[in-house]
Amino acid sequence: MIRFLKDWIIPIIIGSLIAFLIQTFFGIANVNGHSMDPNLQNEERLIIAKKATIKRFDIIVFNAKDVDPNDKDNLSYVKRVIGLPGDKLTYLANGDLKINNKIIKQSFISKKAKTTDTLTLVNADYPNGFDLKTISEQQNWTKPMTSNKIPKGYYFVMGDNRKISNDGRYWGLVPKNKIMGVAKYNLALHKIK
């Protein structure tokens, strides 16, 4: 009986515990499309940390249902966090990102992506830049901003390939309860930047 416990029951319990911990704290997500080029590739698989603290410029995976009104398929989106709860966010005419009255570097995108691609949307141009309140009104966000400050529990996200990315500029903020996790590594175990 002791041999049976040692050889079968204990390994099953340990294996189940490990599987439970992995499933609770980690997940796998797929990049679908080119909105995160060149930093993430179409069909790249990511390891996400479900319980990670979300920081500015982290790449997150979230359920787009009820976030993007055009998502009828309950898709998961992969985007970069630009604005955190409490941030006042403005894109200037030269494409510089200003958060809480301070210019913030965006080393993960090209100069063209910072300027033309960020300020030119499919349905509007912003040659003078934009803040969140202005863009929410002009893009008819489902939940328009009453000020330029991101409310508690919400995040502003964009794709790195700004020219083609369907992101927060079009549909608004992502509620924390929709976020599935923060991308930490791809399946080749290369750290996500």
Residue pairs with C-beta under 8 A, 6 or more apart in sequence:
24 50
24 51
25 49
25 50
25 51
26 47
26 48
26 49
26 50
26 181
27 47
27 48
27 50
27 61
27 180
27 181
28 45
28 46
28 47
28 48
28 187
29 45
29 46
29 48
29 61
29 76
29 78
29 180
29 181
29 183
30 43
30 44
30 45
30 46
30 76
31 40
31 41
31 42
31 43
31 44
31 45
31 46
31 78
32 42
32 43
32 75
32 78
33 42
34 42
34 161
34 164
35 78
35 79
35 159
35 160
35 161
35 164
35 165
35 166
35 167
36 59
36 78
36 79
36 80
36 159
36 160
36 161
36 165
37 160
37 161
38 160
38 161
39 59
39 108
39 160
39 192
39 193
40 46
40 59
40 78
40 160
40 183
40 186
40 192
44 186
44 187
45 186
45 187
46 59
46 61
46 78
46 183
46 184
46 185
46 186
46 187
46 192
47 183
47 184
47 185
47 186
47 187
47 189
48 61
48 180
48 181
48 182
48 183
48 184
49 181
49 182
49 184
50 180
50 181
51 181
52 58
52 181
52 182
52 184
53 182
54 60
54 81
54 84
54 155
54 176
54 179
54 182
55 81
55 84
56 81
56 82
56 83
56 84
56 87
56 99
56 104
57 80
57 81
57 82
57 106
57 108
58 80
58 81
58 182
58 183
59 78
59 79
59 80
59 81
59 182
59 183
59 192
60 78
60 79
60 80
60 81
60 155
60 157
60 174
60 179
60 180
60 181
60 182
60 183
61 76
61 77
61 78
61 179
61 180
61 181
61 182
61 183
62 76
62 77
62 79
62 157
62 174
62 178
62 179
62 180
63 74
63 75
63 76
63 178
63 180
64 71
64 74
64 75
64 76
64 77
64 178
65 71
65 74
65 75
65 178
66 178
67 77
67 171
67 172
67 174
67 175
67 178
68 77
68 166
68 170
68 171
69 142
69 171
70 166
70 171
76 180
77 157
78 183
79 157
79 158
79 159
79 165
79 167
79 168
79 174
80 108
80 157
80 158
80 159
80 160
81 155
81 156
81 157
82 89
82 97
82 156
82 157
82 158
82 168
83 89
83 99
83 132
83 150
83 155
83 156
84 150
84 155
85 150
85 151
85 152
85 153
85 154
85 155
86 149
86 150
86 152
87 99
87 100
87 149
87 150
87 156
88 99
88 100
88 101
88 131
88 148
88 149
88 150
89 97
89 98
89 99
89 131
89 132
89 148
89 150
89 156
90 97
90 98
90 99
90 129
90 130
90 131
90 132
90 148
91 97
91 98
91 118
91 119
91 126
91 129
91 130
91 131
92 98
92 129
93 119
93 127
93 128
93 129
94 115
94 129
95 111
95 114
95 115
95 116
95 118
95 119
95 129
96 103
96 114
97 103
97 104
97 106
97 114
98 104
106 114
108 160
108 193
109 160
109 162
113 160
113 161
113 162
113 163
116 163
117 161
117 162
117 163
118 158
118 162
119 125
119 126
119 127
119 129
119 130
120 126
120 163
121 139
121 169
121 170
122 170
123 139
124 138
124 139
126 135
130 138
131 148
132 145
132 148
132 150
132 156
133 144
133 145
133 146
133 147
133 148
135 141
135 169
136 143
136 144
136 145
136 172
137 144
137 145
139 169
139 170
139 171
139 172
141 171
141 172
141 173
142 171
142 172
143 172
143 173
144 172
145 172
145 173
150 156
150 173
151 173
153 175
153 176
153 177
154 173
154 174
154 175
154 176
155 173
155 174
155 176
155 179
156 168
156 173
156 174
157 167
157 168
157 174
158 165
158 167
158 168
158 169
159 165
159 166
159 167
168 174
183 192
184 191
184 192
185 191
185 192
186 192
